């Protein structure tokens, strides 16, 4: 019976593995086509801009030619037959060229719109492929026995399944998020740096050192921006200052940097003492504040955000308040798990989360976590 079950699982794993590879290939093919279309779209957009400028110049020439023809027609007796003929042919020639340019512009605009529609469809395909691969990874992990160790800690089989799948889904989602951030951020910037470095050589050869230096300065800005993005990704994974300096200095530094980056007015106040907490507790409180401030900035459109923490020997308290547009906590937004994630993080530390928000009246979030005497 056991051998038969193993054979069934092996066959199932082989089928699931092939399906995963096929979906991955579809996603990669779609991604490559997406990047090619993006490059083509940029080229078409540049052509449209150039064609518009050319059309505007041609319209100016055509207007002058028509004015000249009107002048000749009005004072016909004062001009020779050759001059009249030349005026008419010039006006007609400009009119024909203008009509051709307008037709080219129309075709380019249609081509641009078609590429944009194709890009939207491909983006949807890529996202669906990534989601399916992540779901298949969950199934593979589950089938290969990733839940074996958890079964020793969880007595109830149903709870064990939910817990194990939730862990795996969270891991896959974090990997996908990090992969996207690196692909859309530093990877794209590095590709642009390579292109711009080649452009510097051409500019130097065609326009001289002054124009090349301008390109180099732009390139330096791009590299600086890429470095900042890499540091942000590293910082989001885990701020090293949290281990070295502690919770209060790390929060203060993070809020200051966020304020400079976003332009959001943020006030920070520490009421208690700057004591060190267990590592998992410091990480939880920092992530709670980070998530709350980012949610306020993204969704609440506030003018000011106030952050307050109080560390005592028996408990840790954190309060985040904003004067944004608020929301109804009873209405769950589909696809949004930020608040749920904060609640689970606080519950793991036996803490308590309080939320007070109404549409048009801002939001207040408070978390209290007990500190064990042990």
Buried (B, 14 or more C-beta within 10 A) or exposed (E): EEEEEEEEEEEEBEEBEEBBEEBBEBBEBBBEBBEEBEEBBEEBBEBBEEBBEBBEEBBEBBEEBBEBBEEBEEEEEEBEEEEBEBBBEBBBEBBEBBEEBBEBBEEBBEBBEEBEEBBEEBEEBBBBBBBBBBBBBBBBBBBEEBBEEBEEEBEEEEEBBEBBBEBBBEBBEEEBEEEEBBEEBBEBBEEBBEEBBEBBEEBBEEEEEEEBEEBBEEBEEBBEBBEBBBEBBEBEEEBEBBEEBBBBBBBBBBBEEBBEEBEBEBEBEBEBEEEEBEEEBBBBBBBBBBBBBEBBBEBBEBEBBBBBBBBEEEBBBBBBBBBBBBBEEEEEEEEEEBBEBBBEBBEEBEBBBEBEBEEEEBBBBBBBBEBEEE
